[in-house]
Every structure is written in structure tokens, then in C-alpha cells.
Amino acid sequence: MKVKYGLYILVAAALALSLASCGGKQTSETAPAESAQPAATPIDMSTVGAVSGTVKLEGAAPAGKKINMAAEPSCAAEHSTPATDQEVVAGDAGTLQNVIVYVKDGLGSRTFDVPKTPVELDQKGCIYNPHVVALQAGQGLKVVNSDKVTHNIHPVPQNNREWNKSQPPGAAAIEDTFARDEVSIPVKCNVHPWMKSYVAVFKHPYFGVTGKDGGFSLKNLPPGTYTIEAWHEKYGTSTQTVTIGAKESKTITFTFKATSGD
Amino acid sequence: MAQTYNRRLHVYAVFTACCTFLLLVAGALVTSNDAGLSVPDWPLSYGSVTPPWVGGIRYEHSHRVVATLVGLLTIGLAIWLGRSELRRWVRRLGYFALATVVAQGILGGITVKFFLPIPVSVAHATLGQLFFGLVVSIAIFTARWWHSDVPQAEDPGSPRAGSLAAWSVAAVFLQLILGAAFRHKGFGIVPHLIGAAVVSVLVFWTAGVLRRRFEQVPALRGSVRLLHVLLGAQLLLGGAAWWSRVWSAEFPQPMPPMVILTVAHTVVGALVLASTLGAALICRRVLGPAQHAVVGAQSQQAAL
């Protein structure tokens, strides 16, 4: 009887050891090799137009909530005033920052080249900078740790592979890619729970993230009718349909409403 | 030959149960501080047993250290029971506790390696509570009182107190599963609220029956008091924990009141499980049907 129980324990130990050597989902999904990628659909640059505009916030923007960095004094020291969350960052003229504006529909089955330059996401003062980034599927996301503390970078996608990597101070940049489009992937650091950013992934290059001026510009769009969508982490999405002719540029405005109780 | 009381073994079992309770606290702190994946590797932490002691890593690594201690204590308990315990069913309980803590460790590793899949996180949370119940049971079975000549009492009432107590344990355990599923975002709060109502009815009913029928039995009197205090505290903590979650939902990080209240609610839930289990075991030890009272005492002595 004791031999039987001993065998059970050995089996459990073997399971534990094999689990320890299991890498989970840590291995990177490399972007498809160039030869496997379909060739980019040619675009007649003599006919392209653009959609540009501004994203505004109607109503008073809520004050950012203070972040308590007492658990990480070296990061707290990076901020002359207490850091606040970046959920809603409004400009002086009622504009809204960190809004992803992109072509949601209208491109058909066109394919596009994937940029070789990665998009950089920095960790400084225990805050992600920028707060929102956007890139193409297969394009590199390069995560840099400018702090003197260890971070872990943990994207939590719905439509892509999840990963979680640690990055000690001074460590090399972490580079990874997302294979599928997704708006948007929250990224967090489980060591510092206030750290949050968003990564939006697209199959095409027609996207932008608004700065403090709320401005965006989607250039080199072929003539056609497009659904343009604006996404904000708190205020959700807003959609407009725009038709542009050859060499035509149009300006649109998205307006989000600050909710009561903000 | 009847099993004799082994004080050292009992103290060891109690110590293991106490360390297991601390482990539940450590685990609850990990979840409430959203630190579950602050250490991406397993079983080592950042490739070491002494990782950087910062932020969420403190909670996650502390949880692993206490878990290792509990694992070692459980190995010792299983070996000690195996060598010295005459009652085969108690020896088996020790081995089962060992298998459970090993499974619990493996589940913990899976949660890290596979990024907290909800079913695994819920299984890890509930198996931890089950393991706590196991070690508490072993502590009870190795206690002096359990070995002593306990006067038997009749339970002529319907439903039987022992049955009510057993149903209470089952309801509390199910409620712990529902709570874990809510905590790990498996589903919303409503099933857990319904479970709270069911548990409250059953536990207060059981406590009422025990108080009315067996006021003269000291062990059961103590159980009744404990059930009332713990369940009352748990209901209050549940409301407070819910309020703290709603209040802190918009904050950029887990806020101390929310952490304290949700951890307290989780671990008092474990104590409610332990107290209902204790009440059920005491009923099993003390009570019997009226016509079997004398025979029961003799056969129980043999089983001890």
C-alpha cells in the first residue's frame, strides 16, 4: 500500500517537473516570413486622398486619480508632482488625447507591407510612455525599461497570443509582435499594478493616435467609402462614414461626451 | 488496540493547519493586489529563490515560500501519520492531504505558465480551501478530545443535526467555489449572493438546532458560538468587500481598504468552512440515533 502511494507521489513530482520546463505561451510568434506574406496590393499614389480631423471631449474632463508610488520610491522620485492615471487626458481646447482613429471598413481585401521599424513603448517613472500605441500586425513592439526597477510586461489580448515577460533594469529591449488585428490590447505590469497602456493592432497602415491637440490624419487613402472609427479606453467608440474621391481630403470631427459622475 | 493520544502529533497537525491558514492569507493578497503574474517564471522566481523584493513580487514570492513550507509540513504529517497512526482512515487522510497539496502546487504552476486561465485559478482557489479543511480535520482527529471517552447523546429530532451540519459544509464549500469564480472573473456576483443566502439559512438553522437540542454538550455549544460569530462576520465582510470594490473601481491601483476587506472576506470564508466542518465532525463523534446510542459508543471506541 505504501509503495502505491509512493508511486503516486513520483508521478506527481514528474508532472511538476515537466510543468516547470514547460514554457507556457512565452515563445514569440514571429511575423510571417517575407516570402510567406502576400505581396502588398498596389495603390495608385496619384489618386490617394486623406481623412483628417480632431477628437473632442464635450464636458469637463475628470481629474486624473493620483497614483500612490510609495511602494516604489525610485519611481516616485521621477515625478515632481504625484503621478496621475492617464485614463482621460484632455487638451486645453476641449480636445481628447490617446484616441485611436482608424479605418474600420472599406479597404476590401487589400494587403499592405509591414513596417520593419518597431513601435517603441518605454517604461519611465513606472509609467508607460506613450499610454496608447498602434501598429500593424506583424510589426515589432519594442519595450524599453528606462527605470532602475524590474517591470514585467503583460499584454492581455482577446484575439492574439498572451505573453508575460520580465525586464530587469538595464536589460535589453523586449521585442514581440501581434499576428492579428485587435482594438485594443491592454498591457499591464503585475509588479506595479497602476501601470497600464493599450496597444492597437491593424492589418493596414491607416490609423493614428491623437496627441494633446486631438488631431489625427489618415493619409494615402485610395478613393472609396470608409468607415472611420475612434476608440477611447473610457468613452468607447464612435463611428463615421466618409467617402473620398481621387485626391480628395476630408475633415471630420469625433466628439465624446464626458459621463456624469466623472 | 485503540489509538492513543499523541500530543506532539496533534500539535504538529494544528501547526500545519495554522500555516495553511497563513498560506490562504498570502494567496488572497496575491489576487487582491493583482500580483498573480508579477513573477513570470515558475517554480523559481526570476530564476532565483531570492527575487527582487519589489511591488507585486513580494506578494507572489511570499505566497510561494509559505506554500513550500506548508508542502514540507504536509510531507512530515503524512509520514508521521503513516508511521504512528493505527487508524487506517486517518493515515489515508494524511496521504490524501499530501496528494492535495502536490496537486495544489501543480495548479499554482499552471496558473503562472498559462496566464491565469479562469478555470485553473478557480480550481487553485477552491482546492486550497479544501486542503485547509483536510488539515483541520486531521487536527481534530488527532485531538485529545476525539480520543477521550466522549459521552454519546441522542438526536431524535428531524432533520438530524448531523445531516444539517453536513449539508452546511457542502453549501459553504459550494459558496467558496462561487466566490472564487467571481473573484477570478468567471461570472458575476449574483450566484455568490444566492449562495450566501442558502449558506446563511443552513448554517443558522444548524446552529439553532444544535443550541436547542444539545445545549448540555460543551463541544457542540462551542461550535454554535463559533458558527454564529464567523458567519455573522463573513456576511458583514461580504457587504464591505463589495462596497470597497465598487468604491475603488475607478482607481488606478488596488486600494488598501479593498485589499484588506477582500482578503479578510476570503480567509474568514475558510474559517467558516473549518467551523462547519468541525461542527459536522463533532456531531459525528457525539451524536447517534436513539436506538443505537449504546452500541454506537462501543463501535466508535473501536474505530477511534
Interface residues (C-beta under 8 A of the other chain):
Chain A: K2 Y5 Y8 I9 A12 A13 L15 A16 L19 A20 C22 G23 G24 K25 Q26 K65 I67 N68 A71 E72 T84 D85 E87 V149 T150 N152 H154 V156 E162 N164 K165 S166 P168 K188 C189 N190 V191 H192 P193 W194 K196
Chain B: N33 D34 A35 G36 L37 S38 V39 P40 D41 W42 P43 Y46 P52 V54 G55 G56 I57 E60 G82 Y95 L98 A99 V102 A103 G105 I106 G109 I110 V112 K113 F114 F115 E250 F251 P252 Q253 P254
